[in-house]
Amino acid sequence: MIAKILGAVYRIPLTNLLGAEGIGIYQLVFPIYALMLTLSSSGIPTAIARLVSEKRTLGEKLEEQKVMKSSFVLLFVLGTLATLIMLLIAVPLSNLQGAFAIRYGYFVVAPAILIVAISSYFKGWFQGNMNMVPTAISQIAEQVFKMLFGLLFAYLLLPQGVISAVIGALIGISLSEFLSMLVLAVIYFARKEKQLPRIKMDTATTKSLVRVSLPIMASGLVFPIVQFVDSLMIVNLLVGRGLARDIAISQYGILSAPVNSLVNMPIVITLAFAVAIVPIISSKRALRDAVSIKDKASLAVKLSFLIGAPCFAAIFVLARPLMQILYPSLSVANIDLAAALLMVSSVSVILLSLSQVFTSLMQALGKTVKPVIILLITAVCKITLDVILIMHMGIIGAALSSVIAYTLCVLIGWCTMSKLLGKEENLIKSISKIMLNSVIIGLIIFGLTFLLNKWWLVLASVLIAVPTYFVLIIMCRVFREEELISFPFGKQIATFSKKFRKKSEDL
């Protein structure tokens, strides 16, 4: 969670440094980079985590070693191919995007693709053994290095022009991924029993790994492809609507960086839950423990609402003051636009959180094709609505199309999970309580800040809202005692909950 929050926070100083147009150019590079990462390493780490968890639960040590051997070869080959593809398409792609100089950005970020693929090998093994700590350490290191070197290189190259500054930020990405991989490798090889197994590559194991990873990779490809299409389509649609290209790039940059960074900040926390739930559910599935699977799945959904709902309320209420405080370098017109886009996009906090959890649950249950179909439907809906709404509403239409498409994604995902695990009335009650409490939190924040947009008042309202929300959740008994104990500091939270309820009953 810390690592993901740092990654979202990084976009704030980067946006202030590069400006609206600069961050728009940066966002033109990022979707194809994310697409190559997905092609090279998105499905295999999850497959490693799932298969290693199952083999270890069943005591099949040799089979576990075969999985690791096959996965390393696959990741290295895919990472190398994706890196070469990135280098080959850099020139024609930069021409297509109307920013030829940005080809150098593709060149400097390409090595990071292979590096991430190798890092994914280590992460998959650790996650399959229910150990998230090495992954967390490496991700925190990656974000710290990226903030340090990305901002430093961007600052040093800014006098040479905004494109040079963007290339400096992209150099920081490659360097941070390399240093993060070294951190993971040191942790991995520090334990002799966790070194690369010295066995021959097994064809059956490789086929099993590919069979599991391909649908996961396919589902992971959908959103990067949509983002890539957006990077080509949104700017051109805005230009076709009558905007100058530099203004169109600036508006695209505002939506894809400041707005999406704030929306993604709480979402990345639920993404951490989604990653962690795969080996847990896979282990229970190997033991055919249906009751535990249902309980863990319900808990994951509740946690996504627990974080997503109040963050949606807070972001909606604080849209304008957040933009004024976090992005002082933006013009008044850009802040007004960013605030409007953020209010429209704020509901995506809940929708994307649920979508991630549903996708991970289906993958852990072996239903790897279903998420692909759901996400493809979402992508087609999003791209179609982009064309219609942007031409009628401008950049606001791009934000609205995402909300509508994600709503469809969640509805289909919810129906699918209900068929797989059955309906859960207690889950609906818990979600209703969370939503009610989130509305209360939104009203509290609005009541404290509607007259003044001062940073200290915004901070004070959040500091008041967080413990208030915590107490409301405890009062409403959203989580059972055994669920509370499973949280970090769970025993202390459960003890507090008991004492609080007892005092409430006495009163």
C-alpha positions as CSV (number, residue, x, y, z in Angstrom):
1,M,0.0,0.0,0.0
2,I,2.8,2.4,0.9
3,A,4.5,1.7,-2.4
4,K,1.4,2.3,-4.5
5,I,0.6,5.5,-2.6
6,L,4.1,6.8,-3.2
7,G,3.7,6.0,-6.9
8,A,0.5,8.1,-7.1
9,V,2.1,10.9,-5.0
10,Y,5.1,11.0,-7.4
11,R,2.8,12.4,-10.2
12,I,2.1,15.5,-8.1
13,P,5.6,17.1,-8.2
14,L,6.2,15.7,-11.6
15,T,3.1,17.5,-13.0
16,N,4.1,20.7,-11.3
17,L,7.6,20.4,-12.8
18,L,6.5,19.5,-16.3
19,G,3.3,21.5,-16.6
20,A,0.1,20.5,-18.3
21,E,1.6,20.0,-21.7
22,G,4.7,18.2,-20.4
23,I,2.7,15.7,-18.4
24,G,0.5,15.2,-21.4
25,I,3.6,14.3,-23.5
26,Y,4.7,12.0,-20.6
27,Q,1.3,10.3,-20.7
28,L,1.7,9.7,-24.4
29,V,4.7,7.4,-23.7
30,F,3.3,5.7,-20.6
31,P,0.4,3.7,-22.1
32,I,2.6,1.9,-24.6
33,Y,5.2,1.3,-21.9
34,A,2.4,-0.2,-19.7
35,L,1.2,-2.3,-22.6
36,M,4.7,-3.8,-23.2
37,L,5.0,-4.5,-19.4
38,T,1.7,-6.3,-19.6
39,L,2.7,-8.4,-22.6
40,S,6.0,-9.4,-21.0
41,S,5.2,-9.9,-17.4
42,S,1.6,-9.4,-16.2
43,G,0.2,-12.9,-16.3
44,I,3.2,-15.0,-15.3
45,P,3.8,-13.6,-11.7
46,T,0.1,-14.2,-10.8
47,A,0.4,-17.7,-12.4
48,I,3.6,-18.3,-10.4
49,A,1.9,-17.2,-7.2
50,R,-1.2,-19.4,-7.8
51,L,0.7,-22.5,-8.9
52,V,3.5,-22.3,-6.2
53,S,0.8,-21.8,-3.5
54,E,-1.1,-24.9,-4.7
55,K,2.1,-27.0,-5.1
56,R,3.4,-26.0,-1.7
57,T,0.0,-26.6,0.0
58,L,0.0,-30.1,-1.5
59,G,3.7,-30.7,-0.5
60,E,4.9,-31.1,-4.1
61,K,8.3,-29.5,-3.8
62,L,9.7,-30.8,-7.1
63,E,6.7,-29.5,-9.0
64,E,7.2,-26.1,-7.4
65,Q,10.8,-26.1,-8.6
66,K,9.7,-26.9,-12.2
67,V,7.2,-24.0,-12.1
68,M,10.0,-21.6,-11.1
69,K,12.4,-22.9,-13.8
70,S,9.9,-22.6,-16.6
71,S,8.7,-19.2,-15.4
72,F,12.2,-17.7,-15.4
73,V,12.8,-18.8,-19.0
74,L,9.4,-17.5,-20.2
75,L,9.8,-14.1,-18.4
76,F,13.3,-13.6,-19.8
77,V,12.2,-14.4,-23.4
78,L,9.0,-12.3,-23.2
79,G,10.9,-9.4,-21.6
80,T,13.5,-9.4,-24.3
81,L,11.0,-9.5,-27.1
82,A,8.9,-6.8,-25.6
83,T,11.9,-4.6,-25.2
84,L,12.9,-5.1,-28.8
85,I,9.4,-4.3,-30.0
86,M,9.4,-1.1,-28.0
87,L,12.7,0.0,-29.7
88,L,11.4,-0.9,-33.2
89,I,8.0,0.9,-32.9
90,A,9.4,4.0,-31.2
91,V,9.9,6.1,-34.4
92,P,6.6,5.3,-36.2
93,L,4.6,5.6,-33.0
94,S,6.1,9.0,-32.1
95,N,5.2,10.2,-35.7
96,L,1.6,8.9,-35.3
97,Q,1.3,10.7,-31.9
98,G,2.5,14.0,-33.5
99,A,5.6,14.3,-31.2
100,F,8.6,13.0,-33.1
101,A,11.2,14.0,-30.5
102,I,9.5,11.7,-27.9
103,R,11.0,8.7,-29.7
104,Y,14.0,9.1,-27.4
105,G,11.6,8.6,-24.4
106,Y,10.7,5.2,-25.8
107,F,14.4,4.4,-26.2
108,V,15.4,5.2,-22.6
109,V,12.4,3.5,-21.0
110,A,12.6,0.3,-23.1
111,P,15.3,-1.5,-20.9
112,A,12.9,-1.2,-17.9
113,I,10.6,-3.8,-19.6
114,L,13.1,-6.6,-19.4
115,I,14.1,-5.5,-15.9
116,V,10.5,-5.7,-14.7
117,A,10.1,-9.1,-16.2
118,I,13.0,-10.4,-14.2
119,S,11.7,-8.8,-11.0
120,S,8.4,-10.4,-11.6
121,Y,10.0,-13.8,-11.3
122,F,11.1,-13.1,-7.7
123,K,7.8,-11.4,-6.8
124,G,5.8,-14.4,-8.0
125,W,7.7,-16.8,-5.9
126,F,7.5,-14.7,-2.7
127,Q,3.8,-14.1,-3.2
128,G,3.2,-17.8,-3.8
129,N,4.8,-18.5,-0.4
130,M,2.4,-16.0,1.2
131,N,5.3,-13.6,1.8
132,M,4.5,-10.1,0.6
133,V,7.3,-8.4,2.5
134,P,10.1,-8.7,-0.2
135,T,7.7,-7.4,-2.9
136,A,6.7,-4.5,-0.7
137,I,10.3,-3.6,0.1
138,S,11.3,-3.7,-3.5
139,Q,8.3,-1.6,-4.6
140,I,8.9,1.0,-1.9
141,A,12.6,1.2,-3.0
142,E,11.4,1.5,-6.7
143,Q,9.1,4.4,-5.9
144,V,11.7,6.2,-3.7
145,F,14.4,5.8,-6.5
146,K,11.9,7.0,-9.1
147,M,11.0,10.1,-7.1
148,L,14.7,10.8,-6.5
149,F,16.1,10.2,-10.0
150,G,13.0,10.9,-12.1
151,L,12.5,14.4,-10.6
152,L,16.2,15.1,-10.5
153,F,16.8,14.2,-14.2
154,A,13.6,16.0,-15.3
155,Y,14.7,19.2,-13.4
156,L,18.3,19.1,-14.8
157,L,17.0,18.7,-18.4
158,L,14.1,21.1,-18.1
159,P,16.2,24.1,-19.4
160,Q,16.7,22.2,-22.7
161,G,12.9,22.0,-23.2
162,V,9.9,20.2,-21.9
163,I,10.5,17.1,-24.1
164,S,14.0,16.7,-22.7
165,A,12.5,17.0,-19.2
166,V,10.1,14.2,-20.0
167,I,12.9,12.0,-21.3
168,G,14.8,12.7,-18.0
169,A,11.7,11.5,-16.0
170,L,11.6,8.3,-18.1
171,I,15.3,7.7,-17.5
172,G,14.5,7.7,-13.8
173,I,12.0,4.9,-14.4
174,S,14.6,2.6,-16.0
175,L,17.1,3.3,-13.3
176,S,14.6,2.8,-10.4
177,E,13.4,-0.5,-11.9
178,F,17.0,-1.8,-12.1
179,L,17.8,-0.8,-8.5
180,S,14.5,-2.3,-7.3
181,M,15.4,-5.6,-9.1
182,L,18.7,-5.7,-7.3
183,V,16.9,-5.3,-3.9
184,L,14.7,-8.3,-4.8
185,A,17.6,-10.4,-6.0
186,V,19.6,-9.8,-2.8
187,I,16.7,-10.9,-0.6
188,Y,16.0,-13.9,-2.8
189,F,19.6,-15.2,-3.0
190,A,20.3,-14.4,0.7
191,R,18.4,-17.7,1.5
192,K,20.1,-20.7,-0.1
193,E,17.0,-22.8,-0.3
194,K,15.4,-20.2,-2.5
195,Q,18.0,-20.1,-5.2
196,L,17.1,-21.0,-8.8
197,P,16.5,-24.8,-9.0
198,R,19.1,-26.7,-11.0
199,I,16.7,-28.9,-12.9
200,K,15.8,-29.2,-16.6
201,M,12.9,-27.3,-18.0
202,D,9.8,-29.4,-18.0
203,T,7.4,-29.3,-21.0
204,A,4.3,-30.2,-19.1
205,T,5.0,-27.6,-16.4
206,T,5.7,-24.9,-19.0
207,K,2.4,-25.7,-20.8
208,S,0.5,-25.5,-17.4
209,L,2.2,-22.2,-16.7
210,V,1.3,-20.8,-20.1
211,R,-2.3,-22.1,-19.8
212,V,-2.8,-20.3,-16.5
213,S,-0.9,-17.1,-17.4
214,L,-2.3,-16.4,-20.9
215,P,-5.9,-15.6,-19.8
216,I,-4.5,-13.5,-16.9
217,M,-2.2,-11.7,-19.3
218,A,-5.1,-11.2,-21.7
219,S,-7.2,-9.6,-19.0
220,G,-4.3,-7.5,-17.9
221,L,-3.9,-6.3,-21.5
222,V,-7.3,-4.8,-21.9
223,F,-6.9,-1.6,-19.9
224,P,-3.3,-0.8,-21.2
225,I,-4.7,-1.2,-24.7
226,V,-7.6,1.1,-23.9
227,Q,-5.1,3.6,-22.4
228,F,-3.0,3.3,-25.5
229,V,-6.0,3.9,-27.8
230,D,-6.9,6.9,-25.6
231,S,-3.4,8.3,-26.1
232,L,-4.0,8.2,-29.8
233,M,-7.7,9.0,-30.0
234,I,-8.6,11.6,-27.3
235,V,-6.1,14.2,-28.5
236,N,-7.1,13.7,-32.1
237,L,-10.8,13.9,-31.2
238,L,-10.3,17.1,-29.3
239,V,-8.4,18.6,-32.3
240,G,-11.2,17.5,-34.6
241,R,-13.6,19.3,-32.3
242,G,-11.7,22.5,-32.9
243,L,-9.0,22.7,-30.2
244,A,-5.4,23.5,-31.0
245,R,-3.1,20.4,-30.6
246,D,-1.1,21.8,-27.7
247,I,-4.3,22.6,-25.8
248,A,-5.7,19.2,-26.6
249,I,-2.5,17.6,-25.3
250,S,-2.7,19.7,-22.1
251,Q,-6.3,18.7,-21.5
252,Y,-5.4,15.0,-22.0
253,G,-2.5,15.5,-19.6
254,I,-4.8,17.0,-17.0
255,L,-7.2,14.0,-17.2
256,S,-4.5,11.3,-17.3
257,A,-2.1,12.7,-14.7
258,P,-3.5,15.0,-12.0
259,V,-7.1,13.6,-12.1
260,N,-6.3,10.0,-12.6
261,S,-3.4,10.1,-10.0
262,L,-5.9,11.3,-7.3
263,V,-8.5,8.7,-8.4
264,N,-5.8,5.9,-8.5
265,M,-4.4,6.7,-5.1
266,P,-7.0,4.8,-3.1
267,I,-7.4,2.3,-5.9
268,V,-3.8,1.2,-5.6
269,I,-4.5,0.2,-2.0
270,T,-7.3,-2.2,-3.0
271,L,-4.9,-3.4,-5.8
272,A,-2.6,-4.6,-3.0
273,F,-5.5,-6.6,-1.5
274,A,-6.3,-8.0,-4.9
275,V,-2.7,-9.2,-5.4
276,A,-2.6,-10.7,-2.0
277,I,-5.9,-12.6,-2.3
278,V,-4.8,-14.7,-5.3
279,P,-2.5,-17.2,-3.4
280,I,-4.8,-17.3,-0.4
281,I,-7.9,-18.3,-2.4
282,S,-5.7,-20.6,-4.6
283,S,-4.5,-22.4,-1.4
284,K,-8.1,-22.8,-0.2
285,R,-9.2,-24.0,-3.6
286,A,-6.5,-26.7,-3.6
287,L,-7.9,-27.9,-0.2
288,R,-11.5,-27.6,-1.6
289,D,-12.4,-25.4,1.4
290,A,-15.5,-23.7,0.0
291,V,-16.5,-22.0,3.2
292,S,-13.1,-20.3,3.6
293,I,-13.2,-19.2,-0.1
294,K,-16.5,-17.6,0.4
295,D,-15.5,-15.8,3.6
296,K,-12.2,-14.5,2.1
297,A,-14.0,-13.4,-1.1
298,S,-16.6,-11.5,1.0
299,L,-13.8,-9.9,3.1
300,A,-12.0,-8.7,0.0
301,V,-15.2,-7.1,-1.4
302,K,-15.9,-5.4,1.9
303,L,-12.3,-4.1,2.1
304,S,-12.6,-2.6,-1.4
305,F,-15.8,-0.7,-0.3
306,L,-14.2,0.2,3.1
307,I,-11.5,2.1,1.3
308,G,-13.2,3.1,-1.9
309,A,-16.5,4.6,-0.6
310,P,-15.1,7.2,1.8
311,C,-12.3,8.1,-0.6
312,F,-15.0,8.7,-3.3
313,A,-16.9,11.0,-1.0
314,A,-13.9,12.9,0.1
315,I,-12.5,13.3,-3.5
316,F,-15.9,14.5,-4.8
317,V,-16.3,17.1,-2.0
318,L,-12.7,18.3,-2.1
319,A,-12.1,18.2,-5.9
320,R,-11.3,21.9,-6.3
321,P,-9.3,22.5,-3.1
322,L,-7.2,19.4,-3.8
323,M,-6.3,20.7,-7.3
324,Q,-5.5,24.2,-6.0
325,I,-3.3,22.8,-3.2
326,L,-1.5,20.0,-5.0
327,Y,-1.1,21.6,-8.4
328,P,-0.3,25.3,-7.9
329,S,1.6,25.5,-11.2
330,L,-1.6,25.0,-13.2
331,S,-3.5,28.0,-14.5
332,V,-7.0,28.9,-13.1
333,A,-8.7,27.6,-16.2
334,N,-6.8,24.3,-15.9
335,I,-7.7,24.0,-12.2
336,D,-11.4,24.6,-13.0
337,L,-11.2,21.9,-15.7
338,A,-9.3,19.5,-13.5
339,A,-11.8,19.9,-10.6
340,A,-14.8,19.2,-12.9
341,L,-13.0,16.1,-14.3
342,L,-12.2,14.9,-10.8
343,M,-15.8,15.2,-9.6
344,V,-17.0,13.1,-12.6
345,S,-14.2,10.6,-12.2
346,S,-14.4,10.3,-8.4
347,V,-17.0,7.4,-8.5
348,S,-14.4,5.4,-10.4
349,V,-12.6,4.9,-7.1
350,I,-15.3,2.4,-6.0
351,L,-15.8,1.0,-9.5
352,L,-12.2,0.2,-10.3
353,S,-11.5,-1.1,-6.8
354,L,-14.3,-3.6,-7.1
355,S,-13.3,-4.5,-10.7
356,Q,-9.8,-5.4,-9.5
357,V,-11.0,-7.5,-6.7
358,F,-13.5,-9.4,-8.9
359,T,-10.8,-10.0,-11.5
360,S,-8.4,-11.4,-8.9
361,L,-11.0,-13.6,-7.3
362,M,-12.0,-15.1,-10.6
363,Q,-8.4,-15.8,-11.5
364,A,-7.7,-17.4,-8.1
365,L,-10.8,-19.6,-8.6
366,G,-9.5,-20.8,-12.0
367,K,-12.1,-18.9,-14.0
368,T,-9.4,-17.0,-15.9
369,V,-11.4,-16.5,-19.2
370,K,-14.3,-14.8,-17.6
371,P,-12.4,-11.6,-16.6
372,V,-11.0,-11.4,-20.1
373,I,-14.6,-11.4,-21.6
374,I,-15.8,-8.9,-19.0
375,L,-12.9,-6.5,-19.6
376,L,-13.2,-6.8,-23.4
377,I,-16.9,-5.7,-23.1
378,T,-15.8,-2.8,-20.9
379,A,-13.1,-1.8,-23.4
380,V,-15.5,-1.8,-26.4
381,C,-18.0,0.2,-24.3
382,K,-15.3,2.7,-23.2
383,I,-13.9,3.3,-26.7
384,T,-17.3,3.6,-28.3
385,L,-18.5,6.1,-25.7
386,D,-15.3,8.1,-26.0
387,V,-16.0,8.8,-29.7
388,I,-19.6,9.8,-29.0
389,L,-19.2,11.8,-25.8
390,I,-15.9,13.6,-26.5
391,M,-17.4,15.0,-29.8
392,H,-20.4,16.3,-27.8
393,M,-18.9,17.2,-24.4
394,G,-15.1,17.6,-25.0
395,I,-12.7,16.1,-22.4
396,I,-15.5,15.8,-19.9
397,G,-16.9,13.1,-22.2
398,A,-13.7,11.0,-21.8
399,A,-14.1,11.0,-18.0
400,L,-17.8,10.2,-18.2
401,S,-17.3,7.3,-20.7
402,S,-14.9,5.7,-18.2
403,V,-17.5,5.9,-15.4
404,I,-20.2,4.3,-17.5
405,A,-17.9,1.6,-18.8
406,Y,-16.6,0.7,-15.3
407,T,-20.1,0.6,-14.0
408,L,-21.0,-2.0,-16.6
409,C,-17.8,-3.9,-15.7
410,V,-18.7,-4.1,-12.0
411,L,-22.3,-5.1,-12.7
412,I,-21.2,-8.0,-14.9
413,G,-18.5,-9.0,-12.4
414,W,-20.9,-8.9,-9.4
415,C,-23.3,-11.2,-11.2
416,T,-20.5,-13.6,-12.2
417,M,-19.2,-13.8,-8.6
418,S,-22.7,-14.3,-7.3
419,K,-23.1,-17.3,-9.6
420,L,-19.7,-18.7,-8.5
421,L,-20.1,-18.3,-4.8
422,G,-23.8,-17.7,-4.2
423,K,-25.5,-14.6,-2.8
424,E,-24.4,-13.3,0.6
425,E,-27.0,-11.2,2.4
426,N,-24.6,-10.2,5.2
427,L,-22.3,-8.8,2.6
428,I,-25.0,-6.5,1.2
429,K,-25.9,-5.3,4.7
430,S,-22.2,-4.5,5.4
431,I,-21.8,-2.6,2.1
432,S,-24.9,-0.6,2.9
433,K,-23.5,0.4,6.3
434,I,-20.2,1.4,4.7
435,M,-21.9,3.5,2.0
436,L,-24.1,5.3,4.7
437,N,-21.0,6.0,6.8
438,S,-19.2,7.3,3.8
439,V,-22.0,9.8,3.0
440,I,-21.7,11.0,6.6
441,I,-18.0,11.4,6.2
442,G,-18.5,13.4,3.0
443,L,-21.0,15.7,4.7
444,I,-18.6,16.3,7.6
445,I,-15.8,17.2,5.2
446,F,-18.1,19.5,3.2
447,G,-19.3,21.2,6.4
448,L,-15.8,21.9,7.5
449,T,-14.5,23.2,4.1
450,F,-17.3,24.7,2.0
451,L,-16.5,28.3,3.1
452,L,-12.7,28.1,2.8
453,N,-10.3,26.2,0.5
454,K,-7.3,26.5,2.8
455,W,-4.8,23.6,2.9
456,W,-4.8,23.5,6.7
457,L,-8.6,23.3,6.8
458,V,-8.7,20.5,4.2
459,L,-6.0,18.6,6.2
460,A,-7.9,19.2,9.4
461,S,-11.2,17.9,7.9
462,V,-9.5,14.7,6.7
463,L,-7.8,14.2,10.1
464,I,-11.2,14.5,11.8
465,A,-13.0,12.3,9.2
466,V,-10.6,9.3,9.4
467,P,-11.0,8.4,13.1
468,T,-14.8,9.3,12.9
469,Y,-15.2,6.9,10.0
470,F,-13.2,4.2,11.9
471,V,-15.5,4.6,15.0
472,L,-18.6,4.5,12.8
473,I,-17.5,1.3,11.2
474,I,-16.9,-0.3,14.6
475,M,-20.2,0.9,15.9
476,C,-22.1,-0.6,12.9
477,R,-20.3,-3.9,13.3
478,V,-19.3,-4.1,9.6
479,F,-16.6,-6.7,10.3
480,R,-16.8,-9.8,12.4
481,E,-14.2,-10.4,15.2
482,E,-12.3,-13.0,13.2
483,E,-12.2,-10.6,10.3
484,L,-10.8,-7.8,12.4
485,I,-8.1,-10.2,13.8
486,S,-6.9,-10.9,10.3
487,F,-6.1,-7.2,9.7
488,P,-2.7,-5.6,10.6
489,F,-2.9,-4.8,14.3
490,G,-6.0,-6.9,14.3
491,K,-5.9,-8.0,17.9
492,Q,-5.7,-4.4,19.1
493,I,-8.5,-3.4,16.8
494,A,-10.7,-6.3,18.0
495,T,-10.0,-5.4,21.6
496,F,-10.9,-1.8,21.0
497,S,-14.1,-2.9,19.2
498,K,-15.1,-5.0,22.2
499,K,-14.5,-2.3,24.7
500,F,-16.2,0.4,22.6
501,R,-19.3,-1.8,22.1
502,K,-19.4,-2.6,25.8
503,K,-19.3,1.1,26.7
504,S,-22.0,1.9,24.2
505,E,-24.3,-0.8,25.6
506,D,-23.7,0.4,29.1
507,L,-24.6,3.9,28.1
